[in-house]
Amino acid sequence: MTTSLETTTLAVQGMTCSACVNSIERTLNSMEGVKASVNFGSETVHILAPAEINPKIFIQKIKEAGYSASPLGDSSHVSMHNKKSSIALFFAALFAIPAITISMIMSWHHAIDVWILDKLDLLGVLHPIYSPTSWLVIGLTTPVVLFVAWPIHRAALRNLFHPTMDNLVSLGSLSAFGWSIYANSTGAGDVYTEVAGGVILLVVLGRYLETRAKRRASSALSALLSLGAKEVTIIRGGLPLISSIENLQIGDEFEVRPGDRIATDGIVVSGSSAVDNSMLTGESALIDVTIGSTVIGASLNHNGRLVVRATRIGSDTELARITAMVVNAQSTKAPIQRLADRISAVFVPVVTLGAIATYFVWRYNGDSLIQSISVAITVLVIACPCALGLATPVALLVASGRGAQRGIVIREPRVLEVARTIDTVVLDKTGTLTAGVMKVQEATVVLEAGAILGNGFTELLKEATILSTALSIENQNNHPIAHAISAYVSAQSINTTTVSDFSITPGAGAAGRVNLGIQSPVVLIGSPQAVAHSSTSFHPKISRAISVAQSSGLTISVLAWDGVALAVFAVGDEIKSDASETVIALRAMGITPWLVTGDSAEVASSVASRVSIDPDHVVASAMPEDKLAIVEKLKQEGHRVLMIGDGINDAAALSAADLSMAMGTGTDTAISSADITLMRTTFSSVIDALELSKKTVRIIRTNLGWAFLYNVIGLPIAALGLLTPLYAAAAMAMSSLFVVTNSLRIK
């Protein structure tokens, strides 16, 4: 029996470095059948586990590991965590800043010592050798080291055998604090109490700022999670009823007032308006909708009341699908991130051993105990793997969020690394380079061709009347070309007339007797071949219009009255307005475009010439297996191939390509097969996706370079005694902040 698996995503609080990531993953992955992946940047854990395991068990396991967790989207735990961080920062600053100030301004330190000792002498009180001011500083530092830093010490104890950044901070601060008490009690040397307080203050401040920056980085996902409607006005028995969104069922009709968000995906059954899909598709222009239009849940209704019939609810909606893909992308690790995590896993133990070795080297060379301890503490404090752990996930977090805002939904972060290597793009035609909707590109009405119909038709031979008969016939035909002709004529405010004896001949066309009052001609609309079989010879202008349309790769419908051809409709899929400039931009990026389509050679050649694709890189009449074979052939030749499509027939090629993009207007099969989904209808979003990928990889490399450089330079400087622990703590905090703020440049 096969065990069904379910995916659970939780928000995690309390992580301080990538070693914490390894600790949580190790805890969860020790459970049978569980596979967990933690993202330090988004502070989430993505768990694939048997369906029978209650998610509360995962939360409990994470708690046992020393952290806390909550369901993604539950802001109560996050708000509490933020509140605790603010309180910790306040008290750390309240006590540590005076302690640091007194310690670092020697004149204050000396004056306070003299004043206290004089008072004790006047009172005749015997006192040992010590600094009263140092005891004051120790008193100020005690709440910081023992209470504010208690969560750090607790996490260090829990991870004693699998050290994290908390172990370094805890060991460093307690060492400085303990030594200071000993030194001031015995006169053994200098006191470093302010170092203990300063380290904790800077760590708490760094984590507070880092958390705020990470929240900003994940703002796009937060926005997506908050878009879903909580209530909906369902129409029951003709009356509106406000109800919870959970009570909405497929087929229910619900009301959407101006200014409201559409509760779920559906079809408009009443009203007209303009809707804003920008939060989901990145498309800034408002879209007009009327009866029969499809609308997306969470889009904003602007200026008209709509009644919508629900077609998809819950996890099947467009919003849920986009959110799921973004969450998955942010929870999945890129190969470059896995490398950083492996390095971080061994980094803390190595640094701890290095600090101990540093202490013994300094003592062996004859330095004082306090100097040796100070240098060892500095090594512990400066060695922060946070920057290394944040370098990749925060950049990926910002990239996936920013992409979602611009209608670019990234399925897995690995594709960002692949995108920069692409040198060939294979393009489908319909729905990719073209809008995927048939439209009349050219209509030719030849009135003089009707002369042979006789005097009874003289008054009827007008363009409006001929178009009216086309509309009357095609309104009853469900073929896409018929819809295109109907839409074209209707846009000219031409009315229909009565039709009798209507019939359709598959592959040929449609016919019927149209009542024009004084005459009722038999009107036939169909292919040139079909009409030619049952009509007189075509008028030269009719023949010329057919020839021009065929050379452009358009589909042709000829209209005839009683066997006399009077009009030609050239119908074709409209090329997207930005298709040509996007192909040119791809060429400028060093990417060679190919057009592989199931359409005829004439259509393929016409489209290729209009969008600047080399004729040698055009393949027509391609079946799904042909598209797959072309992608595989190009890969075998050493090319890195990007496939872009939108149909079921593109799915195999999308899966085989090094990188794949599906148009969001396409089929679910194509979208589920692609690495990136482009929600905007414009083709230029391909360039946006590639540029986003390249910029993200550049920033990740900068982050990793900085993280490695920081430790390569910082550790030797600390080990040579050229830094104090306080400056080391400041450097550690600034290193992590640099990585996070650099990643925010992607926005």
C-alpha positions in Angstrom: 0.0 0.0 0.0 1.4 3.4 -1.0 1.5 6.0 1.7 0.1 9.4 0.6 2.3 12.4 1.2 1.3 15.9 2.1 3.3 19.1 2.1 3.3 21.4 5.1 4.9 24.8 5.3 5.5 26.4 8.8 6.9 29.7 9.8 9.9 29.3 12.2 11.1 31.8 14.8 14.4 31.8 16.7 16.9 30.9 14.0 20.1 32.8 14.2 22.4 31.3 11.6 22.5 28.5 9.0 23.7 26.1 11.7 20.2 26.5 13.2 18.9 25.4 9.8 20.9 22.2 10.0 19.7 21.6 13.6 16.0 21.9 12.6 16.4 19.8 9.5 18.3 17.1 11.4 15.5 17.0 14.0 12.7 16.7 11.5 14.4 14.4 9.1 15.1 11.9 11.9 11.3 11.2 11.8 10.4 8.3 9.6 9.1 9.2 6.1 9.8 13.0 6.7 11.8 15.2 4.4 12.3 18.8 5.6 14.0 21.8 4.1 14.5 25.0 6.0 14.9 28.4 4.4 16.8 30.8 6.6 15.9 33.8 4.5 12.1 33.4 4.6 12.2 31.7 8.1 10.1 28.8 6.9 10.3 25.0 6.9 8.9 23.0 4.0 8.0 19.5 5.1 7.0 16.5 2.9 5.6 13.8 5.2 3.0 11.0 5.4 -0.5 12.5 5.5 -1.3 10.7 8.8 1.3 12.8 10.7 -0.4 15.8 12.4 1.4 19.1 11.7 1.3 19.9 15.4 3.9 17.1 15.9 6.3 19.1 13.6 5.7 22.2 15.7 6.4 20.3 18.9 9.6 18.8 17.4 10.9 22.2 16.4 10.1 23.5 19.9 12.1 20.6 21.4 15.1 21.7 19.2 15.0 25.1 20.8 12.9 27.1 18.3 9.2 27.9 17.8 7.0 27.4 14.8 3.5 28.3 13.6 1.4 27.7 10.5 2.4 29.9 7.6 0.0 32.9 7.5 -0.6 32.8 11.2 0.8 36.2 12.2 0.1 35.9 16.0 3.4 34.0 16.7 5.3 36.3 14.4 3.9 39.4 16.1 4.8 38.0 19.5 8.4 37.2 18.2 8.7 40.8 16.9 7.4 42.2 20.2 10.0 40.1 22.2 12.8 41.3 19.9 11.8 44.9 20.5 11.7 44.5 24.3 15.1 42.7 24.3 16.6 45.5 22.2 15.2 48.1 24.6 16.6 46.6 27.8 19.9 45.7 26.1 20.4 49.3 25.1 19.1 50.6 28.5 21.8 48.8 30.5 24.6 48.2 28.0 25.0 51.7 26.6 25.8 53.3 30.0 28.1 50.4 30.9 30.0 50.9 27.6 30.1 54.7 28.0 31.5 54.6 31.5 34.1 51.9 30.6 35.3 53.6 27.4 35.6 57.2 28.8 38.5 56.7 31.2 38.1 60.1 32.9 34.6 59.2 34.0 35.9 55.8 35.2 38.8 57.4 37.2 36.6 60.1 38.7 33.9 57.7 39.9 36.6 55.4 41.4 38.2 58.3 43.3 34.9 59.6 44.6 33.8 56.2 45.9 37.1 55.4 47.5 37.3 58.8 49.2 33.9 58.2 50.7 34.9 54.8 52.0 38.1 56.2 53.5 36.2 58.9 55.3 33.9 56.3 56.7 36.9 54.2 57.8 35.8 51.3 55.8 38.5 48.8 54.8 38.4 47.8 51.1 40.3 45.3 49.1 42.0 46.1 45.8 39.3 46.6 43.2 37.6 49.2 41.0 34.3 50.3 42.4 33.4 51.6 38.9 34.0 48.2 37.4 31.5 46.8 39.9 29.0 49.4 38.8 29.6 48.4 35.1 29.3 44.7 36.1 26.0 45.5 37.8 24.7 47.3 34.7 25.9 44.4 32.5 24.4 41.6 34.6 20.7 42.0 33.3 22.0 42.1 29.7 24.2 39.0 30.0 21.9 36.9 32.2 18.4 37.9 31.3 18.4 39.6 27.8 20.8 37.0 26.5 19.0 34.1 28.2 17.3 32.9 24.9 20.8 32.8 23.4 22.3 30.8 26.3 19.3 28.4 26.3 19.7 27.8 22.5 23.4 27.2 23.0 22.7 24.6 25.7 20.2 22.8 23.5 22.7 22.7 20.6 25.7 21.9 22.7 26.6 18.9 20.5 25.6 20.6 17.3 27.0 24.2 17.8 25.3 27.2 16.2 26.0 30.9 16.2 24.3 31.0 19.7 27.1 28.9 21.1 29.7 31.4 19.9 27.9 34.4 21.3 27.0 32.7 24.5 30.6 31.4 25.1 32.1 34.8 24.2 29.8 36.9 26.4 29.9 34.6 29.4 33.7 34.3 29.2 34.1 38.1 29.2 31.6 38.5 32.0 33.0 35.7 34.2 36.6 36.9 33.7 35.6 40.4 34.6 34.1 39.4 37.9 37.2 37.3 38.7 39.7 40.0 37.6 37.9 42.8 39.6 37.7 40.6 42.7 41.4 39.6 42.7 43.1 42.5 40.9 44.2 39.9 38.3 44.0 42.3 35.3 41.8 44.4 33.1 38.0 44.1 33.1 36.0 43.4 29.9 32.5 43.5 31.3 31.4 46.1 28.7 32.5 43.7 26.0 30.0 41.1 27.3 27.2 43.7 27.3 28.3 45.3 24.0 28.4 41.9 22.2 24.9 41.1 23.4 23.6 44.5 22.5 25.1 44.4 19.0 23.9 40.8 18.4 20.3 41.7 19.5 20.4 44.9 17.4 21.8 43.1 14.4 19.1 40.4 14.6 16.4 42.9 15.1 17.4 44.9 12.0 18.0 41.6 10.1 14.6 40.4 10.9 13.0 43.6 9.8 14.9 43.4 6.5 13.9 39.8 6.0 10.3 40.8 6.6 10.6 43.4 3.9 12.2 40.8 1.6 9.2 38.5 2.1 6.6 41.2 1.8 5.5 39.9 -1.6 4.6 36.5 -0.2 2.9 38.2 2.7 0.9 40.3 0.3 -0.2 37.2 -1.6 -1.2 35.4 1.6 -3.3 38.4 2.6 -5.2 38.8 -0.7 -7.6 35.9 -0.1 -11.1 37.0 0.7 -12.4 36.1 4.2 -16.1 36.8 3.4 -18.3 36.6 0.3 -21.8 37.9 -0.6 -23.5 34.8 -2.0 -26.7 35.2 -4.0 -29.3 32.7 -2.5 -32.9 32.8 -3.7 -32.2 36.1 -5.4 -31.1 37.7 -2.1 -27.5 38.6 -1.1 -26.2 36.7 2.0 -22.8 37.6 3.6 -21.0 34.4 4.5 -17.6 32.9 5.3 -15.6 32.1 2.2 -15.5 28.5 3.3 -19.2 28.2 2.6 -18.8 29.2 -1.1 -19.2 26.2 -3.5 -18.5 25.7 -7.2 -21.6 26.9 -9.1 -22.6 29.5 -6.5 -23.2 33.0 -7.7 -21.8 35.8 -5.6 -21.9 39.6 -5.7 -18.9 41.9 -6.2 -19.4 45.5 -5.5 -17.1 48.4 -6.8 -14.0 48.5 -4.7 -14.3 44.9 -3.5 -11.9 42.0 -4.3 -13.4 39.1 -6.3 -13.8 36.3 -3.9 -12.7 33.4 -6.2 -12.2 32.5 -9.8 -15.4 32.5 -11.9 -17.4 33.7 -14.9 -19.4 37.0 -14.9 -23.1 36.2 -15.2 -24.4 39.8 -14.7 -23.0 43.3 -14.9 -19.9 44.9 -16.4 -16.8 46.6 -14.9 -13.1 47.0 -15.1 -10.9 44.8 -12.9 -7.3 45.2 -11.7 -5.2 42.0 -11.8 -1.9 43.6 -11.1 -1.3 41.9 -7.8 -1.5 38.5 -9.5 -0.3 39.1 -13.0 1.8 42.3 -12.8 -0.5 43.7 -15.6 -1.0 47.3 -14.6 -3.8 48.1 -17.2 -7.4 47.6 -16.1 -9.2 44.8 -17.9 -12.8 45.3 -19.0 -15.1 42.4 -18.2 -18.8 41.8 -19.0 -21.2 38.8 -19.2 -19.2 35.7 -20.1 -15.8 37.1 -19.1 -13.5 35.0 -16.8 -12.3 36.7 -13.7 -9.6 35.8 -11.2 -10.1 35.6 -7.5 -8.4 38.4 -5.4 -8.5 40.8 -8.4 -9.9 44.2 -7.6 -13.3 45.3 -9.0 -13.3 49.0 -9.9 -16.4 50.7 -11.2 -19.4 48.3 -11.7 -21.4 45.7 -9.8 -20.8 42.2 -10.9 -22.4 38.8 -10.2 -20.0 36.0 -10.7 -20.5 32.2 -10.8 -17.7 30.4 -9.0 -15.8 28.0 -11.1 -12.8 27.2 -8.8 -12.5 27.5 -5.1 -9.9 26.9 -2.3 -6.6 25.4 -3.4 -7.7 25.2 -7.1 -7.8 29.0 -7.6 -5.3 31.0 -9.5 -4.3 32.8 -6.3 -3.8 29.6 -4.4 -1.8 28.1 -7.3 0.5 31.2 -7.5 1.0 31.3 -3.8 1.8 27.6 -3.6 4.4 28.0 -6.4 6.0 31.0 -4.6 6.0 29.2 -1.2 7.6 26.1 -2.9 10.2 28.3 -4.6 11.1 30.0 -1.3 11.2 26.7 0.5 13.4 24.8 -2.0 17.2 25.2 -1.9 19.3 26.1 -4.8 22.4 24.1 -5.4 24.6 27.0 -4.5 22.7 27.4 -1.2 23.2 23.7 -0.3 27.0 24.3 -0.6 26.8 27.3 1.8 24.8 25.2 4.3 27.3 22.4 4.3 30.2 24.9 4.9 28.2 26.5 7.7 27.5 23.2 9.4 31.2 22.7 10.1 32.1 26.3 10.5 31.0 26.9 14.1 32.9 23.8 15.6 36.0 24.7 13.6 35.8 28.3 14.9 35.3 27.2 18.5 38.4 25.0 18.2 40.3 27.8 16.6 39.4 30.2 19.4 40.7 27.6 22.0 43.9 27.2 19.9 44.3 31.0 19.7 44.1 31.2 23.5 46.9 28.6 24.0 49.1 30.1 21.3 49.0 33.6 23.0 49.6 32.1 26.5 52.5 29.9 25.1 54.1 33.1 23.7 54.1 34.6 27.2 51.1 37.0 26.9 48.9 37.6 30.0 45.9 35.5 30.8 43.5 38.4 30.2 45.1 39.3 26.8 44.9 35.6 25.7 41.3 35.4 26.8 40.4 38.7 25.1 41.9 37.5 21.7 40.1 34.2 22.0 36.8 36.0 22.7 37.3 38.3 19.7 37.8 35.2 17.4 34.6 33.7 18.8 32.6 36.9 18.3 33.8 37.9 14.8 33.3 34.5 13.3 29.7 34.8 12.3 28.3 32.3 9.7 25.1 34.4 9.5 26.3 36.3 6.4 27.2 33.0 4.7 23.8 31.5 5.6 21.8 34.5 4.4 23.8 35.1 1.2 21.6 32.9 -1.0 18.2 32.4 0.7 17.4 36.1 1.2 18.3 36.9 -2.4 16.1 34.1 -3.6 13.4 35.2 -1.3 13.4 38.7 -2.7 13.7 37.4 -6.3 10.7 35.1 -6.0 8.6 37.7 -4.2 9.5 40.4 -6.7 8.9 38.1 -9.6 5.4 37.3 -8.2 4.6 41.0 -8.0 5.6 41.3 -11.7 3.7 38.3 -12.9 6.8 36.0 -12.9 6.1 32.9 -10.8 9.3 30.9 -10.2 8.7 27.2 -9.4 12.3 26.4 -8.1 15.2 28.6 -7.3 17.6 26.4 -9.3 16.2 27.9 -12.5 17.7 31.3 -11.6 21.2 29.7 -11.9 20.3 28.0 -15.2 18.8 31.2 -16.8 22.1 32.9 -17.2 23.5 30.1 -19.3 20.7 30.0 -21.9 21.8 30.5 -25.5 18.8 29.1 -27.5 15.1 29.7 -27.1 12.4 27.5 -28.7 9.1 29.3 -29.2 5.6 28.0 -29.7 3.4 30.3 -31.8 -0.2 30.2 -30.6 -0.6 31.8 -27.2 3.1 32.6 -27.0 4.1 34.9 -29.9 0.4 35.4 -30.7 -2.6 36.2 -28.5 -4.2 32.8 -29.1 -7.4 34.4 -30.2 -8.6 34.4 -33.8 -9.4 37.8 -35.3 -10.4 39.1 -38.7 -7.2 40.7 -40.0 -8.7 41.8 -43.3 -12.2 41.9 -44.7 -12.8 42.5 -48.4 -16.4 43.2 -49.8 -16.7 43.3 -53.6 -20.1 44.8 -54.4 -19.6 44.7 -58.2 -19.4 40.9 -58.0 -23.1 40.8 -57.2 -24.1 42.2 -60.6 -24.9 38.7 -61.9 -27.4 38.2 -59.2 -30.0 40.1 -61.1 -32.1 43.3 -60.6 -33.9 41.8 -57.6 -30.7 42.2 -55.5 -29.8 45.8 -56.7 -31.1 47.5 -53.5 -29.6 44.8 -51.3 -26.0 45.1 -52.5 -24.6 47.2 -49.8 -21.6 46.4 -47.5 -23.7 46.6 -44.3 -26.3 44.2 -45.7 -23.6 41.7 -46.8 -21.9 41.9 -43.4 -25.3 41.5 -41.7 -25.9 38.1 -43.5 -22.3 37.0 -42.4 -23.2 37.9 -38.8 -26.6 36.1 -39.0 -25.0 32.8 -40.2 -21.8 32.9 -38.0 -23.8 33.7 -34.8 -25.2 30.2 -35.0 -21.8 28.6 -35.6 -19.5 27.7 -32.7 -16.3 27.5 -34.7 -13.4 29.9 -33.6 -13.3 31.4 -37.1 -17.1 32.0 -36.9 -16.6 33.7 -33.5 -13.9 36.0 -35.0 -16.2 37.0 -37.9 -19.1 37.6 -35.6 -17.0 39.8 -33.3 -15.7 41.8 -36.3 -19.1 42.5 -37.7 -20.7 43.2 -34.3 -18.1 45.8 -33.5 -19.5 47.8 -36.4 -23.0 47.9 -34.8 -24.5 45.8 -37.5 -27.6 43.8 -36.7 -28.6 40.3 -37.6 -31.7 39.0 -39.5 -33.7 35.8 -39.5 -32.1 32.6 -40.7 -33.8 29.4 -41.8 -32.5 26.0 -43.0 -29.2 26.5 -41.2 -26.6 23.7 -41.6 -23.0 23.1 -40.9 -20.6 21.0 -43.0 -17.5 20.1 -41.0 -14.3 21.3 -42.7 -16.3 23.2 -45.3 -18.4 25.9 -43.7 -22.0 26.9 -42.7 -25.0 27.8 -44.8 -28.6 29.1 -44.3 -31.4 31.0 -46.0 -31.3 34.6 -44.7 -34.5 36.7 -44.8 -33.7 40.1 -46.4 -37.3 41.1 -46.9 -37.6 41.3 -50.7 -35.2 38.4 -51.1 -34.0 35.4 -49.1 -30.7 34.3 -50.6 -28.9 31.1 -49.5 -25.8 32.4 -47.8 -22.7 30.2 -47.6 -19.6 31.0 -45.6 -16.7 28.6 -45.8 -13.3 27.8 -47.2 -12.5 29.0 -50.8 -12.4 25.4 -52.0 -15.9 24.6 -50.5 -17.5 27.8 -51.8 -15.9 27.4 -55.3 -17.6 24.0 -55.6 -21.0 25.5 -55.3 -20.6 29.0 -56.9 -19.7 30.8 -60.1 -16.2 31.8 -60.9 -14.7 34.2 -58.4 -14.5 37.9 -59.3 -10.9 39.0 -59.9 -10.9 41.1 -56.7 -12.1 38.1 -54.7 -9.4 36.0 -56.1 -6.8 38.7 -55.4 -7.9 39.0 -51.8 -7.7 35.2 -51.3 -4.2 35.1 -52.8 -2.9 38.0 -50.6 -4.4 36.4 -47.4 -2.8 33.0 -48.3 0.6 34.5 -48.8 0.3 36.0 -45.3 -0.6 32.6 -43.8 -4.1 33.6 -42.8 -7.2 31.4 -42.7 -9.7 32.4 -45.4 -13.5 32.4 -45.3 -15.5 33.3 -48.4 -19.1 34.5 -48.3 -21.5 33.8 -51.2 -25.1 34.6 -51.9 -26.9 32.1 -54.1 -23.6 30.9 -55.5 -22.0 34.3 -56.0 -18.9 35.1 -53.9 -19.2 38.7 -52.5 -16.8 38.9 -49.6 -13.5 37.5 -48.2 -12.6 37.4 -44.5 -8.9 36.8 -43.7 -8.7 35.5 -40.2 -5.6 34.9 -38.1 -4.2 34.8 -34.7 -3.0 38.3 -33.8 0.8 38.6 -33.1 1.5 40.2 -29.8 2.4 43.9 -30.1 5.8 43.3 -28.2 6.7 40.0 -29.9 9.1 41.4 -32.5 11.0 43.7 -30.1 11.2 40.9 -27.5 12.8 38.5 -30.1 15.2 41.3 -31.0 16.1 41.7 -27.3 16.7 38.0 -27.0 19.1 38.1 -29.9 20.9 41.1 -28.2 21.3 38.8 -25.1 23.1 36.2 -27.2 20.0 33.9 -27.4 19.1 32.4 -30.8 15.3 32.1 -31.3 13.6 29.1 -33.0 9.9 28.9 -34.0 8.4 25.5 -33.7 4.7 25.3 -34.4 2.0 22.9 -35.4 0.7 25.4 -37.9 1.3 25.2 -41.7 4.5 26.3 -43.3 2.8 29.4 -44.7 1.6 30.6 -41.3 4.9 29.8 -39.6 6.9 31.6 -42.3 4.7 34.6 -42.1 4.9 34.9 -38.3 8.7 34.3 -38.3 9.3 37.1 -40.8 7.2 39.5 -38.8 9.0 38.8 -35.5 12.6 38.6 -37.0 13.2 34.9 -36.7 15.6 33.4 -39.2 13.8 31.2 -41.8 16.4 28.4 -41.1 15.2 28.3 -37.5 11.5 27.7 -38.3 9.8 24.3 -38.0 6.2 24.0 -39.1 3.5 21.3 -38.8 5.3 20.1 -35.6 3.6 17.4 -33.5 4.3 17.2 -29.7 7.0 14.5 -30.3 8.6 16.8 -33.0 8.9 19.6 -30.5 10.5 17.3 -27.9 12.9 15.9 -30.5 14.0 19.4 -31.5 14.7 20.4 -27.9 16.7 17.2 -27.3 18.6 17.7 -30.6 19.6 21.2 -29.6 20.7 20.1 -26.2 22.8 17.3 -27.7 24.5 19.9 -29.9 25.7 21.6 -26.7 23.1 24.4 -26.5 21.4 25.5 -23.3 17.7 25.5 -24.3 14.8 27.6 -23.1 11.4 26.4 -24.2 8.4 28.7 -24.1 4.9 27.4 -24.7 1.3 27.3 -23.4 -0.4 24.2 -24.7 -0.8 20.5 -23.8 1.3 19.8 -26.9 4.2 21.8 -25.5 4.3 19.9 -22.1 6.9 17.3 -23.2 9.2 19.8 -24.7 8.8 22.1 -21.6 9.9 19.2 -19.3 12.9 18.3 -21.5 14.3 21.8 -21.8 17.1 23.2 -19.6 14.7 26.0 -18.6 11.0 26.3 -19.5 8.5 29.1 -19.3 4.7 28.7 -19.7 2.3 31.5 -20.5 -0.1 31.9 -17.6 -3.0 32.0 -20.1 -2.1 28.5 -21.2 -3.2 25.1 -20.0 -2.7 23.7 -16.6 -0.6 20.9 -18.1 1.9 23.4 -19.6 2.0 25.4 -16.4 2.7 22.4 -14.3 5.5 21.3 -16.6 7.3 24.7 -16.7 9.9 26.1 -14.4 8.6 29.6 -14.6 5.0 30.8 -15.3 4.5 34.2 -16.9 1.2 35.6 -15.7 1.2 38.7 -17.9 -0.2 38.4 -21.5 2.7 40.4 -22.9 5.6 38.5 -24.4 8.2 40.9 -23.0 7.8 39.3 -19.6 10.3 36.7 -20.9 13.0 39.3 -20.9 12.0 40.5 -17.4 12.2 36.9 -16.1 15.7 36.4 -17.6 17.0 39.7 -16.3 15.6 39.0 -12.9 17.4 35.7 -12.9 20.7 37.2 -14.0 20.5 40.0 -11.4 19.7 37.5 -8.6 22.6 35.3 -9.5 24.9 38.3 -9.6 23.8 39.5 -6.1 24.1 35.9 -4.7 27.7 35.8 -5.9 28.4 39.2 -4.4 26.9 38.1 -1.1 28.8 34.8 -1.0 32.0 36.6 -2.0 31.5 39.1 0.8 30.7 36.4 3.3 33.8 34.4 2.5 36.0 37.5 2.3 34.7 38.8 5.6 35.8 35.6 7.4 39.0 35.2 5.5 40.1 38.7 6.5 38.3 39.0 9.9 39.5 35.8 11.5 43.2 36.4 11.1 42.9 40.0 12.2 41.1 38.8 15.3 43.6 36.0 16.0 46.5 38.5 15.7 44.9 40.7 18.5 44.3 43.7 16.2 40.6 43.9 17.2 38.8 44.2 20.5 35.7 42.0 21.1 33.4 45.0 20.9 34.5 46.0 17.4 34.3 42.3 16.4 30.7 42.2 17.5 30.0 45.4 15.4 31.7 43.9 12.4 29.7 40.6 12.8 26.4 42.5 12.8 27.3 44.8 9.9 28.3 41.7 7.8 24.9 40.2 8.1 23.1 43.5 7.4 25.2 44.0 4.3 24.1 40.7 2.8 20.4 41.4 3.6 20.4 45.0 2.3 22.3 44.0 -0.8 19.7 41.4 -1.6 17.0 44.0 -1.3 18.4 45.7 -4.3 16.6 43.1 -6.4 13.4 44.9 -5.6 
